[in-house]
Amino acid sequence: MQLVRQKEDFRRGGMPKAPLVLVAGLVVAALASGCAAEDAPTGRHGGKAAAGAQAYGNDAARALAGYSAQLKEAQAARVTAAKKWKLAKVPLAAPAPPAAKPKITNRPGFETDGGDSLPPVFTTVPTKDRIVFLTIDDGAEKDPALLQMMRELRIPYSAFLSDYLVRTDYPYFKRMQGLGVTLNNHTLNHRYMPGLSYEEQRHEICDQQDKIEKWAGKRPRLFRPPYGNYNEDTLRAAQSCGVKAVPLWAAEAFPDHMEWREWDRDLHPGDIVLTHFRGRGDWKGTMPDMIRQVMKVITDKGYAVARLEDYV
Ligand SMILES: [Zn+2]
C-alpha cells in the first residue's frame, strides 16, 4: 500500500518546476540570440526555423528526462536515509511547487482591525495537494545530527529564530541555511508581543530583521510572533520592516506526541506544523527522535513535506 502510494506521489510530483524553468531558460536563450539555432550552419540545430523548434523540443524532452532521473535519485537517497535514521516509513516525495504562489489571506477569526492591508496571519496554506510544512522555532538546541538527518532525508523545513537563543552559535544556523533552509524572524527576545508598545514591538521584530540580515545575509520575509500571540501593532511593526506574511501553525510536534489546533485532531492539505529546536533537557527525546515521530504521523496520513517558502 505504502509503496503504491509512494509511486503515485512520485509520478504526480514529477514535472513542472525544474523543467519549466529549464524550458523557459531555453526560450529566453533562443530569443536573446535571435534564435541561434537558425544560424547554426550544421549539426542538430540545422538551418531552418522548424528545425530550431524541433531542437527546442528535444532539449525540453532531455530536460524533462534529466529532471525525472533526478527525482528518482532523490527518492532512492531517501529510502537509504530512512533506513539509516530508523524512520518507520520512507517519507513521501512532495509534488513540484506551483508556478505561482497561492494568494494567502487571514485565517477567519485571526484578523485584526488593520484588515487586509497587513501581512496575513494563517495556519494552513491554500493547496489541494497532500502536503504539509515543517517549521522549527526558537533555536535553543543546536544538534548537528538534525542538519545531517534532514539533508540525507531531503526533508525541507523552515526556521523561525529568536536572537537571544541563536546568538551563541550563528555558524550552526548558517550551516542550516547553506543546506537550503530559510531563516525567518521570531523576535530578538521572545517576549509576549501584545504586552509591548508599538515601539517595543518594532524593536523586537525589526531589530531581529536587521540582525538576521547582517549575520545570515538575507532579510526574512516571514515572521512568527512568540506563542502565536499578536495584535494589530505587531502586524504593523512587522510590515514596516519587510515582513510579508505571518505563518502560525495547525499542529505542534513533540518527540512523543502531537498537539492539534483543529477539532478533528488531523492533518489537512497545506497545514503548517510547528516544532522547536529542543533537546533532552526540554522534552522527551532528541531532535532526531522528534523528526522520527512527526514524520511517522505525516507519512502514515499520506502527506509529504513541502517547502513553505515555495508557497508563501
Ligand atoms: Zn517560540
Residues whose N, C-alpha, C, O or C-beta is under 5 A from the ligand:
A	BS01	ZN	D137 D138 P226 Y227
